[in-house]
Amino acid sequence: MNIYFTFDPRPDLKEDLVKNFPDQEFVFQNRIDDGLKNADIVVTYGEDLTGKHVDEAEHLQWIMVCSAGLEKMPLKEIAEKGIVVSNVRGIHKTPMAESVLAHLLSYHRSLPWIYEKQKQREWSRKHKSTEIQGTTALILGPGAIGGEIGRLLQAFGVKTIGCNRSGHTAAYMDDMVDFANLESVLPQVDTVISVLPSTEETHYLLKDNHFKAMKDTALFMNFGRGDLVETDVLKRALEQKEIAYAVCDVFEDEPLPEDHPFWTMDNITVSPHISSQSSRYLERSMEIFKPNLEKWLKGEQDVTNKIDPLKGY
């Protein structure tokens, strides 16, 4: 098998692959070149593959995507050729859950205010700190990441409500609701956290009426995809104080333009899409890829985290 990486992993990760699969041919690149034509398996972050690449890869059978999001991939062309696609869904749960919790505690415990007072050399105790214990959080997308967020929040005494397409029970959720009934629970919650992927069903899922239904003390956190809500809708909700604050790690347009008003508004934190980053990212990706490769070499195509290209999940 020719296993073609469109990026160059750390030396120790490469050595481990070659050691564990000595009979396979590994190609490690920092770009896509003519070698793709010989690839049976492609390992990629997803954003570099085009429809033309898929057409030219005559032997390609399986694409392993070292990312959870697939929205920038040529999924139509992949589906037409019957290529198997899998991703690393689940590896982001630890860093993303920790990022969400860090921002949530920072907001409630006045950490930005404390840091600013330190810069000003001002000894002030006039903070407005609150607690998250006894609050209610709505988690849009209670899958692997949302479940880990729910687990941590429950440990802090937070009631968790999960929201997904079906409304079926999910781990670490005290209650569940489906997309159709989302608006009905918003008046009850203190924090709205989204870790939803980008799909047809989640595109602009949150609209003006949803923000109007939230408490004016609510905290909105988007750590999934920027097209969950139109930028102008979120901006209007913040300007009109329909919610108290927002923390966004994702935006409709990335990078966020330098002249965008979000940079200077005092009721939003702009995070540059880094919540999933970790020194262990590729290490965890390979922990999923290696068992899948063992399956594949035995002729088994039912790999872990297999994706339907037409649905995008």
C-alpha positions in Angstrom: 0.0 0.0 0.0 1.2 3.5 -0.8 0.2 5.7 2.1 0.6 9.4 1.2 0.7 12.1 3.8 0.0 15.7 2.6 1.9 17.0 5.7 5.1 16.0 7.4 4.5 14.7 11.0 7.0 14.8 13.8 10.0 12.4 13.3 9.0 10.2 16.2 5.5 9.7 14.8 6.9 8.9 11.3 9.4 6.4 12.8 6.6 4.7 14.8 4.5 4.2 11.6 7.4 2.8 9.6 8.3 0.5 12.5 4.8 -0.8 13.0 4.0 -1.2 9.3 7.3 -2.2 7.7 5.8 -3.7 4.5 3.9 -0.5 3.6 5.2 2.5 1.6 4.9 5.8 3.4 5.3 9.1 1.6 5.5 12.2 3.8 5.1 15.6 2.1 4.4 19.2 3.1 2.4 19.7 -0.1 0.6 17.7 -2.7 2.7 16.6 -5.7 2.6 14.1 -8.5 3.1 11.3 -6.0 -0.6 11.5 -5.1 -1.3 9.6 -8.3 0.2 6.4 -6.8 -1.6 6.8 -3.4 -3.9 4.1 -2.1 -4.4 5.9 1.2 -4.2 9.7 1.8 -3.7 11.2 5.2 -4.5 14.9 5.2 -5.9 17.8 7.2 -8.5 18.1 4.4 -8.2 21.7 3.3 -5.5 21.0 0.7 -7.5 18.4 -1.4 -9.4 19.6 -4.4 -11.7 17.8 -6.8 -8.9 17.8 -9.4 -6.7 15.9 -6.9 -9.4 13.3 -6.3 -9.8 12.8 -10.0 -6.1 12.4 -10.6 -5.6 9.9 -7.7 -6.4 6.8 -9.7 -5.7 4.3 -6.9 -7.1 6.2 -4.0 -9.4 4.1 -1.8 -9.4 5.8 1.6 -8.9 9.3 2.9 -8.0 9.7 6.5 -8.7 13.3 7.6 -6.8 14.6 10.7 -9.5 17.0 11.4 -13.2 16.8 12.5 -14.4 19.4 10.0 -14.8 18.3 6.4 -16.6 21.3 4.9 -13.7 22.4 2.8 -13.2 19.0 1.1 -14.4 18.0 -2.4 -17.0 15.7 -0.9 -19.1 15.4 -4.0 -16.1 14.1 -6.1 -15.1 11.8 -3.3 -18.6 10.3 -3.0 -18.8 9.8 -6.8 -15.6 7.7 -6.7 -16.8 5.7 -3.7 -13.7 6.6 -1.7 -13.9 5.8 2.0 -13.5 8.8 4.3 -12.8 8.8 8.0 -11.7 11.6 10.5 -10.4 12.0 14.0 -13.7 12.8 15.6 -13.2 12.8 19.4 -9.5 13.8 19.7 -10.5 17.4 20.2 -12.6 16.7 23.2 -9.9 17.3 25.9 -8.3 20.5 24.6 -11.7 22.0 23.5 -13.5 21.1 26.7 -10.6 22.6 28.7 -10.7 25.8 26.5 -14.5 26.2 27.0 -14.2 25.7 30.8 -11.2 28.1 31.0 -13.2 30.8 29.2 -16.3 30.1 31.2 -14.5 30.3 34.6 -12.5 33.3 33.4 -15.7 35.2 32.6 -17.5 34.3 35.9 -14.4 34.8 38.1 -13.5 38.2 36.6 -10.0 37.1 35.4 -9.8 39.7 32.5 -10.7 42.4 35.1 -8.0 41.2 37.5 -5.4 41.1 34.7 -6.2 44.6 33.7 -6.0 45.9 37.2 -2.6 44.3 37.6 -1.4 46.2 34.4 -2.7 49.4 36.0 -1.1 48.6 39.4 -4.4 49.1 41.0 -5.4 47.3 44.1 -9.2 47.0 43.6 -11.7 44.6 45.1 -14.7 46.0 43.2 -15.1 42.9 41.1 -18.4 41.3 39.9 -17.5 37.7 40.2 -20.2 35.0 40.0 -20.3 31.2 40.3 -21.2 28.6 37.7 -22.5 26.2 40.4 -26.3 26.0 40.1 -26.4 27.5 36.6 -27.8 25.7 33.5 -25.8 25.2 30.3 -27.3 24.3 26.9 -24.8 22.3 24.8 -25.4 22.4 21.1 -23.8 19.2 19.8 -23.5 16.8 22.7 -21.2 14.3 20.9 -17.7 13.5 22.0 -16.7 17.1 22.6 -20.0 18.2 24.0 -20.1 15.2 26.2 -16.7 16.0 27.7 -17.8 19.6 28.3 -20.9 18.3 30.0 -18.9 15.9 32.2 -16.7 18.8 33.4 -19.7 21.2 33.9 -21.6 18.6 35.9 -18.6 18.2 38.2 -18.9 22.0 38.9 -22.6 21.6 39.7 -24.0 22.9 36.4 -27.2 21.4 35.0 -26.6 20.4 31.4 -29.2 20.3 28.5 -28.1 18.7 25.2 -29.4 19.8 21.9 -29.1 17.8 18.7 -31.1 16.9 15.6 -32.9 14.0 17.1 -33.2 14.9 20.7 -32.1 11.4 21.7 -30.3 10.9 25.0 -26.6 11.8 25.1 -23.9 11.2 27.7 -23.5 13.7 30.6 -26.7 15.6 29.7 -29.4 16.0 32.3 -32.0 16.8 29.7 -32.3 16.7 25.9 -34.0 18.8 23.3 -34.0 18.6 19.5 -33.3 21.5 17.0 -37.0 22.0 16.4 -37.6 22.8 20.1 -34.4 24.7 20.7 -36.1 28.1 21.2 -38.4 26.8 24.0 -35.5 26.0 26.4 -33.4 29.1 25.8 -35.1 31.2 28.4 -34.1 28.7 31.1 -30.3 28.6 30.4 -27.4 30.7 31.6 -24.8 29.6 29.1 -25.2 28.5 25.5 -22.3 26.5 24.2 -22.0 25.3 20.6 -19.6 22.7 19.3 -21.7 21.8 16.3 -20.1 21.0 12.9 -21.0 22.8 9.7 -23.8 20.9 7.9 -26.9 21.9 6.0 -28.9 21.5 9.2 -26.6 23.6 11.4 -26.0 26.4 8.8 -27.4 29.6 10.4 -29.3 27.5 12.9 -29.3 30.4 15.4 -31.4 33.4 14.3 -32.6 36.6 15.8 -35.5 34.9 17.6 -33.1 32.6 19.4 -31.0 35.4 20.8 -34.2 37.3 21.8 -35.3 34.2 23.7 -32.1 34.0 25.7 -31.7 35.7 29.1 -30.1 39.1 28.9 -27.5 37.8 31.4 -26.7 34.8 29.2 -23.2 33.9 27.9 -23.0 32.6 24.3 -20.0 30.5 23.4 -19.3 29.3 19.8 -16.5 26.7 19.5 -18.0 24.7 16.6 -18.2 26.5 13.3 -18.7 30.2 12.4 -21.7 29.6 10.1 -23.9 28.6 13.1 -25.0 32.3 13.2 -24.8 35.2 10.8 -22.2 37.7 12.0 -24.7 40.6 11.8 -27.2 38.6 13.9 -24.7 38.1 16.7 -23.4 41.6 16.5 -26.9 43.0 16.8 -27.7 40.7 19.8 -24.6 42.0 21.6 -25.2 45.7 20.7 -28.8 45.5 21.9 -27.8 43.7 25.0 -30.0 40.7 24.3 -27.3 38.6 25.8 -24.6 39.7 28.2 -21.4 38.4 26.6 -20.1 36.1 23.9 -16.9 34.1 23.5 -16.2 33.0 19.9 -13.4 30.8 18.7 -14.9 30.6 15.2 -16.3 33.2 12.8 -18.0 33.3 9.4 -14.9 35.0 7.9 -11.6 33.8 9.2 -9.3 35.4 9.9 -11.5 38.0 11.4 -10.9 41.3 9.4 -8.7 43.8 11.2 -11.4 46.5 11.0 -14.2 44.2 12.3 -16.1 45.8 15.3 -15.8 42.6 17.3 -12.2 43.5 18.1 -13.2 46.6 20.0 -16.5 45.6 21.5 -16.4 45.1 25.3 -18.8 42.2 25.5 -17.1 39.6 23.3 -13.9 37.7 23.4 -12.3 36.9 20.1 -10.3 33.7 20.0 -8.5 32.9 16.8 -9.8 29.4 16.2 -7.3 27.7 18.5 -9.4 25.9 21.1 -8.6 22.5 19.7 -4.9 23.0 19.4 -2.7 20.9 21.6 0.9 19.5 21.6 -0.7 16.1 21.5 -3.0 16.7 18.5 -1.1 14.5 15.9 -0.2 11.9 18.6 -3.9 11.4 19.2 -4.7 11.4 15.4 -2.2 8.5 14.9 -3.8 6.6 17.8 -6.9 6.5 15.6 -5.1 6.0 12.3 -2.9 3.0 13.3 -5.8 0.6 14.4 -7.7 1.7 11.3 -4.8 1.0 9.1 -4.5 -2.5 10.7 -8.1 -3.1 9.9 -7.7 -1.8 6.3 -4.8 -4.1 5.6 -6.9 -7.0 6.7 -9.5 -6.0 4.1 -11.9 -4.4 6.6 -13.3 -1.1 5.4 -15.5 -0.4 8.5 -12.9 2.0 9.9 -13.5 4.0 13.1 -15.0 7.4 12.5 -16.2 6.6 9.0 -17.9 9.5 7.3 -20.7 9.8 4.8 -19.3 12.3 2.3 -22.7 13.3 1.1 -23.8 14.3 4.6 -20.5 15.6 5.8 -20.6 13.6 9.1 
